[in-house]
Amino acid sequence: MSEDEIEEIRKRRMLQLQQQIAEAQRQERAQREYETQKQAALRQILTPEARSRLTNLKMVKPEFADQIEVQLIQLAQAGRINAPLTDEQLKTILKQLQEKKRETKVKYR
């Protein structure tokens, strides 16, 4: 390979890396914006105590808490829940969702 070919390969690789970095930054900005909007919506939907409970739940079960947040926002947008939800109301909802979850037991022989 000649020096020109090697330099061209380097330039293409550098351009690829710059594009990947730019795309990652765009995705990160979009994720931050989404989280900001979600938190603003939750501030309207939940009382401070209920938000605190949801934050605690998020530390233990992040995927489950994310699902709950999205569901609460959708329900509020559809007008199916009265905002703001109190901590007691949120606990009731969480209990109902936990009851729906099936437990899987594995028996060893």
C-alpha positions, 0 to 999 in steps of 0.5 A, a space after each residue: 500500500 502506498 502512503 496515499 492509500 494509507 492516508 485515505 484509509 485513515 481519513 475515512 476511519 476518522 470520518 466514521 468515528 466522528 459520525 459515530 460520536 455525533 450520532 451517540 451525542 444526538 441519541 444522548 440528547 434525545 434521551 435526556 430530553 425524553 427523561 426531562 419531559 417524562 419527569 415534568 409529566 410525572 410532577 403533574 401526575 403524582 404528589 411529591 410522596 408518590 414520586 418519592 415512592 416511584 424513585 425508590 422503586 426505580 432504584 430496586 426495579 428500574 425496568 418495572 418503574 419505567 413501565 409504571 411511569 409510561 403507563 401513568 403518563 398514558 393514563 393521565 393523557 387519556 384522562 383515565 386517572 385523576 391527577 395528582 395521584 397520592 402515595 396511597 393511590 400509587 401503592 394500590 396501583 403497584 399492589 394490583 400490578 404485582 398481583 397480576 405478575 405470575 410467580 415461576 417456581 422451579 422444582 428440583 428433583 
